[in-house]
Every structure is written in structure tokens, then in C-alpha cells.
């Protein structure tokens, strides 16, 4: 079984300048674990995922010691962190080197990538274009199908 056999082909994407609040809303609305970030030409430039939103002062969750976002935002007198954050685009917090697999990657290779990078999904590429997403739910759905229909790969 290949990534192309089980990948999610309908998924939302964002641009680097998409406001963080809009990206967060889109994550919640689409039930995706992450949003591929595409430039104006449709090329993949990163991914903004759930983890990119976890350490937020707005939630009372402290940044780890030396967290880069604190440097990026700087300390501005009289301005709340939430106000500064609201003005940021996803390019300020996105992962610039998302984990990707080729559409012909085996499910074993997909799971190895997910385990190695401790992530819950990978992007699937065809000719360097994002054509799908394989996450834990797609893998579990494939497993359920295999167990329900013995003898089918």
C-alpha cells in the first residue's frame, strides 16, 4: 500500500502572510493537524501545525527558555503579547522544512517518518507539489479496512 492509496486529497492551505488567527480558525474548522503553506505560485514553503500554537502566553503557557518567538516579537512597552501576535502571519511561526514523502512511498516509510520526527502527519508530494496529507487517521482507516476485508492489501 502506498501513500497515494490512503492520502487525504482535499485539504486547506494558507499563504505565508495569512494571519495567525485565520490559520488557527482554519485548523479548527477543517479538523486538520496542520496547514501546508504555499507561495503565490503554489510551491510549498512550509507548514503551520497544531504544535506551532501550543506555547502561547495568551493561554498562560510559558515559552521555553530562550524561545525564538520571544526574540522575534521583542518586548514592546505597554503592548500585550496577544496584540503583537494578532498582527503576525503564519510565516512567523511555521516550520520551513516540513516532513514530506513521495506519493509512491510505502505506508511503512510514512510511519517511519512520522515516528522519526515525532509528528502526526506528513505531506505527500508529486513533482514537488503538495497533493495530499497522510495522518494517523488515514493510516487507522486503512488498517480498519484491511482488518475488515482479510486478503486485501
Secondary structure, 3 states (H helix, E strand, C coil): CEHHHHCECCCCEECCCCEHHHHHHHHHHHCCCEEEEECCCCCEEEEEEHHHHCCCHHHCCCCCCCCHHHHHHCCCCCCCHHHHHHCCEHHHCCECCCCEEECCCEHHHHHHHHHHHCCCEEEEEECCEEEEEEEHHHHHHHHHHHHHCCCCC
